[in-house]
Amino acid sequence: MEKKEILSFEEIMKQNERRVHYYIHRLKVNDTHQEFFQEGLVAMWHAYERYQPDKGALSTYFNYTIRHRLIDLIQKKAKEQRNDVPN
């Protein structure tokens, strides 16, 4: 039986940070201040902490969590812009 290597979050992040960039591009977000990238990393961190191997692949959980966190941030920004517009 092979012993699985346990990776630190830093190693996982380096291997998967392109996922965050992929979803930023896919969702057509202009991320000049890297706010969405940072939010994606936070989502990845939370997914890493909550991951349950018996539920499925870690990569799938990363994809789901990152995408939905970025969509939530897009919606939050849109709501803030609507509230800032004077009547």
Residue, then its C-alpha position, 0 to 999 in steps of 0.5 A: m500500500e502506498k503512503k499518500e504525501i500530505l501537502s501543505f496549503e502553500e503547496i496546494m495553493k501554488q498548484n491550484e492558483r491558476r484555477v482562481h485566474y481561470y474563473i476570474h477570466r471565465l466570469k469576465v471580471n476586471d480584477t485590477h486590484q486583485e480583490f477577486f484573486q484574493e477572494g478566490l484564494v480565501a475560498m480555496w483555503h476554506a475548501y481545503e479546510r472543509y474538504q471531506p475525501d469521501k465526498g469527491a475530488l478536492s479539485t471539484y470542490f475547489n472549482y465549486t467553491i471558488r466559482h461561487r465565492l467569485i459570483d457572490l462577490i460580483q453580486k455584492k459589487a453590483k448591489e453596492q454600485r446600485n446603492d451608490v447611484p443617486n436617484 
